[in-house]
Amino acid sequence: MALKVERLEKENGFLTKKIKQLEAKQGNIHIAQASKVSPSAANAAKAQAKEAVGIKKMKKEVNQYIKEIEKCIEWVKEV
C-alpha cells in the first residue's frame, strides 16, 4: 500500500509539472497574440491567464483531495 501511494505521489508530481508547463506555454501564446493588438490588451491577457492558471490549479487540487478521501474511505471499509 505504501509503495502504491509513493508511486502515485511521484506520478502526480510529474503530471502536475507537465500541466504547469503546458498552461504556461498556452498562456504565453495568448499573451503574444494580445501584444500585437495593444499593450493594454496584453496586460489584461496576462492577468486573465494568471487567474485561469490559479483556478485550474485549485480545481485540480480539490479533485485530487476528493480522490484521496475516496481511497481512504474504501481502505477503511476493507479494514
Backbone hydrogen bonds in HBPLUS format (Angstrom, degrees):
<---DONOR---> <-ACCEPTOR-->    atom                        ^
c    i                          cat <-CA-CA->   ^        H-A-AA   ^      H-
h    n   atom  resd res      DA  || num        DHA   H-A  angle D-A-AA Bond
n    s   type  num  typ     dist DA aas  dist angle  dist       angle   num
A0005-VAL N   A0001-MET O   2.97 MM   4  6.28 158.8  2.02 151.5 156.9     1
A0006-GLU N   A0002-ALA O   2.92 MM   4  6.13 159.7  1.96 146.9 152.6     2
A0007-ARG N   A0003-LEU O   2.88 MM   4  6.08 158.7  1.93 147.0 152.8     3
A0008-LEU N   A0004-LYS O   2.89 MM   4  6.09 160.8  1.92 150.4 155.7     4
A0009-GLU N   A0005-VAL O   2.87 MM   4  6.07 153.1  1.94 148.6 156.2     5
A0010-LYS N   A0006-GLU O   3.02 MM   4  6.26 157.5  2.07 148.0 153.5     6
A0011-GLU N   A0007-ARG O   2.92 MM   4  6.15 163.0  1.95 150.6 155.7     7
A0012-ASN N   A0008-LEU O   2.78 MM   4  5.89 155.9  1.84 145.1 152.4     8
A0013-GLY N   A0009-GLU O   2.94 MM   4  6.12 157.5  1.99 144.8 150.6     9
A0014-PHE N   A0010-LYS O   2.98 MM   4  6.24 160.8  2.02 150.6 155.5    10
A0015-LEU N   A0011-GLU O   2.91 MM   4  6.12 167.4  1.93 153.1 156.5    11
A0016-THR N   A0012-ASN O   2.85 MM   4  5.94 155.8  1.91 149.0 156.2    12
A0017-LYS N   A0013-GLY O   3.01 MM   4  6.17 159.3  2.06 146.2 151.4    13
A0018-LYS N   A0014-PHE O   2.99 MM   4  6.26 155.9  2.05 147.2 154.1    14
A0019-ILE N   A0015-LEU O   2.91 MM   4  6.12 156.0  1.96 149.0 155.0    15
A0020-LYS N   A0016-THR O   3.02 MM   4  6.26 160.7  2.05 150.0 154.8    16
A0021-GLN N   A0017-LYS O   3.04 MM   4  6.30 155.9  2.10 147.4 153.8    17
A0022-LEU N   A0018-LYS O   3.01 MM   4  6.28 159.8  2.05 149.1 154.2    18
A0023-GLU N   A0019-ILE O   2.83 MM   4  6.04 161.1  1.86 154.9 160.4    19
A0024-ALA N   A0020-LYS O   2.91 MM   4  6.03 157.1  1.96 146.8 153.1    20
A0025-LYS N   A0021-GLN O   2.99 MM   4  6.19 158.0  2.04 145.3 151.5    21
A0026-GLN N   A0022-LEU O   2.90 MM   4  6.11 159.9  1.94 148.1 153.7    22
A0027-GLY N   A0023-GLU O   2.85 MM   4  6.02 158.6  1.89 147.7 153.8    23
A0028-ASN N   A0024-ALA O   2.89 MM   4  6.07 156.1  1.94 149.4 155.6    24
A0029-ILE N   A0025-LYS O   3.12 MM   4  6.37 153.9  2.19 147.1 153.2    25
A0030-HIS N   A0026-GLN O   3.11 MM   4  6.39 161.4  2.15 148.5 153.3    26
A0031-ILE N   A0027-GLY O   2.90 MM   4  6.10 159.3  1.94 151.0 156.9    27
A0032-ALA N   A0028-ASN O   2.91 MM   4  6.03 157.9  1.96 145.3 151.4    28
A0033-GLN N   A0029-ILE O   3.06 MM   4  6.29 155.7  2.12 147.5 153.5    29
A0034-ALA N   A0030-HIS O   3.01 MM   4  6.25 154.8  2.07 145.7 152.8    30
A0035-SER N   A0031-ILE O   2.86 MM   4  6.04 146.1  1.97 148.7 158.0    31
A0037-VAL N   A0034-ALA O   3.00 MM   3  5.24 132.7  2.23 102.0 114.7    32
A0038-SER N   A0034-ALA O   3.20 MM   4  6.57 161.7  2.24 168.6 165.6    33
A0042-ALA N   A0038-SER O   3.04 MM   4  6.34 145.9  2.16 145.0 155.0    34
A0043-ASN N   A0039-PRO O   3.00 MM   4  6.37 153.9  2.07 149.4 155.4    35
A0044-ALA N   A0040-SER O   3.03 MM   4  6.26 158.1  2.08 144.0 149.9    36
A0045-ALA N   A0041-ALA O   2.85 MM   4  6.01 151.7  1.93 142.9 151.2    37
A0046-LYS N   A0042-ALA O   2.89 MM   4  6.15 151.6  1.97 147.4 154.7    38
A0047-ALA N   A0043-ASN O   3.06 MM   4  6.32 163.4  2.09 148.9 152.6    39
A0048-GLN N   A0044-ALA O   2.90 MM   4  6.08 159.5  1.94 147.9 154.2    40
A0049-ALA N   A0045-ALA O   2.83 MM   4  5.94 158.6  1.87 147.8 153.8    41
A0050-LYS N   A0046-LYS O   2.95 MM   4  6.13 158.7  2.00 148.5 154.2    42
A0051-GLU N   A0047-ALA O   3.00 MM   4  6.20 157.1  2.05 146.4 152.6    43
A0052-ALA N   A0048-GLN O   2.91 MM   4  6.11 158.8  1.95 149.3 155.2    44
A0053-VAL N   A0049-ALA O   2.99 MM   4  6.18 156.1  2.05 147.6 153.5    45
A0054-GLY N   A0050-LYS O   3.08 MM   4  6.31 156.9  2.13 143.7 149.9    46
A0055-ILE N   A0051-GLU O   2.95 MM   4  6.24 156.6  2.01 151.0 157.1    47
A0056-LYS N   A0052-ALA O   2.94 MM   4  6.13 165.3  1.96 150.5 154.6    48
A0057-LYS N   A0053-VAL O   2.90 MM   4  6.03 156.1  1.95 147.3 154.2    49
A0058-MET N   A0054-GLY O   2.97 MM   4  6.19 161.1  2.01 147.2 151.8    50
A0059-LYS N   A0055-ILE O   2.92 MM   4  6.17 163.4  1.95 154.0 158.5    51
A0060-LYS N   A0056-LYS O   2.95 MM   4  6.11 160.3  1.98 148.2 153.6    52
A0061-GLU N   A0057-LYS O   2.92 MM   4  6.17 159.8  1.96 151.0 156.6    53
A0062-VAL N   A0058-MET O   2.90 MM   4  6.12 163.2  1.92 153.4 157.8    54
A0063-ASN N   A0059-LYS O   2.91 MM   4  6.11 163.8  1.94 151.1 155.7    55
A0064-GLN N   A0060-LYS O   2.90 MM   4  6.12 153.9  1.97 147.5 155.0    56
A0065-TYR N   A0061-GLU O   2.91 MM   4  6.17 158.6  1.95 151.1 156.7    57
A0066-ILE N   A0062-VAL O   2.94 MM   4  6.21 156.3  1.99 150.8 157.3    58
A0067-LYS N   A0063-ASN O   3.00 MM   4  6.27 158.7  2.05 147.2 152.5    59
A0068-GLU N   A0064-GLN O   2.94 MM   4  6.21 160.0  1.98 151.5 157.0    60
A0069-ILE N   A0065-TYR O   2.88 MM   4  6.10 155.3  1.94 149.6 156.4    61
A0070-GLU N   A0066-ILE O   2.89 MM   4  6.14 159.3  1.93 151.1 156.8    62
A0071-LYS N   A0067-LYS O   2.93 MM   4  6.20 153.7  2.00 148.0 155.2    63
A0072-CYS N   A0068-GLU O   2.97 MM   4  6.22 154.2  2.04 144.0 151.1    64
A0073-ILE N   A0069-ILE O   2.91 MM   4  6.20 155.1  1.97 150.4 157.2    65
A0074-GLU N   A0070-GLU O   2.98 MM   4  6.23 162.1  2.01 149.0 153.4    66
A0075-TRP N   A0071-LYS O   2.84 MM   4  6.05 156.4  1.90 147.6 154.8    67
A0076-VAL N   A0072-CYS O   2.87 MM   4  6.09 157.0  1.92 149.3 154.9    68
A0077-LYS N   A0073-ILE O   2.94 MM   4  6.20 153.7  2.01 148.0 155.4    69
A0078-GLU N   A0074-GLU O   3.04 MM   4  6.31 146.2  2.16 145.4 154.0    70
A0079-VAL N   A0075-TRP O   3.15 MM   4  6.41 137.3  2.34 141.1 152.3    71
A0079-VAL N   A0076-VAL O   3.22 MM   3  5.15 129.4  2.49  93.6 106.7    72
